[in-house]
Amino acid sequence: MSNNSYIPPDVWKWDQESGGIFAKTNRPIAGATHQKILPIGKHPLQLYSLATPNGVKVTILLEELLALGFEGAEYDAWLVKIDGNQFGSGFVELNPNSKIPTFADHSLGTPIRIFESGAIMLYLANKYNKFIPQKHYWEVIEWLVFQLSQVGPLLGQAHQFLFYYPNQDRFVEEKYIGYTKRIYQTLDNRLRNYQYLATEYSIADISTWPWIARFERHRVSLIDYPNVLRWYNSIRKRSAVIKGYNVVGEKKEIPF
Ligand SMILES: N[C@@H](CCC(=O)N[C@@H](CS)C(=O)NCC(=O)O)C(=O)O
């Protein structure tokens, strides 16, 4: 089925909000829309986030670091609902693209500000020299980049077309189902011979796992991807993962 009643203009102009559930999220603008200072807590690390896959990957990493005893990894996690708050002036100073998660490290005097979840993961892994094993450095980087360029963006769009706005257009659905299945198969092939994506448990797994935790939205069964299933289950039982999954936002059960 295709929704043929909509004829897009040659040059699109934003003259009203779409009114959909993501109307405040998918705004075609950048920059602050209002003044709003961000809170700063007492811990060295400040995280402004929400419990989406991109948000959860950072809280899981922080919980993994705390589980290893790194007291410097104590953090304040501030909930940022992406219904307009991401365009507040304080948030935009941290992330000019108005997306969670964003982060600042106040432990070294002048705060170090970092946006983009992958950059935050790399910053923390390098700062503590954990979850980025030197022996497998380039494996970590390639699977992390695979997550950041493929798993996140394509599964994120699959969520839109297969879960939030289903049955709109067969071409779009098949395109995203195709992308999705290729991603699962790529992960499954890799995990057939490796316990973790980069051999050892690393930020590549921590970044990818929260996306696979949304498998119910992808119209796939993990039973069809037995190596992904084994990897998914082993990570979901880690106490830092269980804790990090529910730091900011409504409490949710981890699917299995
Ligand atoms: N590439 C970014 C993506 C982050 C992202 O897409 N964040 C979404 C929620 S998961 C968001 O904040 N959307 C708000 C908006 O676009 O206005 C990252 O990995 O940090």
The ligand as a Tripos MOL2 file, in Angstrom:
@<TRIPOS>MOLECULE
LIG
   20    19     1     0     0
SMALL
NO_CHARGES

@<TRIPOS>ATOM
      1 N1         24.1840   10.0190   16.2940 N.3       1 LIG1
      2 C1         23.5930   10.4010   17.5360 C.3       1 LIG1
      3 C2         22.1230   10.0690   17.5220 C.3       1 LIG1
      4 C3         21.4270   10.4930   18.7830 C.3       1 LIG1
      5 C4         19.9160   10.5050   18.6100 C.2       1 LIG1
      6 O1         19.3940   10.1480   17.5400 O.2       1 LIG1
      7 N2         19.2170   10.9330   19.6380 N.am      1 LIG1
      8 C5         17.7690   11.0400   19.5380 C.3       1 LIG1
      9 C6         17.1110   10.1340   20.5660 C.3       1 LIG1
     10 S1         17.6980    8.4750   20.4000 S.3       1 LIG1
     11 C7         17.3750   12.4780   19.8690 C.2       1 LIG1
     12 O2         17.8750   13.0620   20.8080 O.2       1 LIG1
     13 N3         16.4700   13.0770   19.0990 N.am      1 LIG1
     14 C8         16.0040   14.4070   19.3590 C.3       1 LIG1
     15 C9         15.9130   15.2640   18.1190 C.2       1 LIG1
     16 O3         16.3340   14.7950   17.0490 O.co2     1 LIG1
     17 O4         15.4300   16.3770   18.2260 O.co2     1 LIG1
     18 C10        24.3060    9.6920   18.6890 C.2       1 LIG1
     19 O5         24.7030    8.5370   18.4950 O.co2     1 LIG1
     20 O6         24.4750   10.2900   19.7650 O.co2     1 LIG1
@<TRIPOS>BOND
     1     1     2 1
     2     2     3 1
     3     2    18 1
     4     3     4 1
     5     4     5 1
     6     5     6 2
     7     5     7 1
     8     7     8 1
     9     8     9 1
    10     8    11 1
    11     9    10 1
    12    11    12 2
    13    11    13 1
    14    13    14 1
    15    14    15 1
    16    15    16 2
    17    15    17 1
    18    18    19 2
    19    18    20 1
@<TRIPOS>SUBSTRUCTURE
     1 LIG1         1 GROUP 0 **** ****
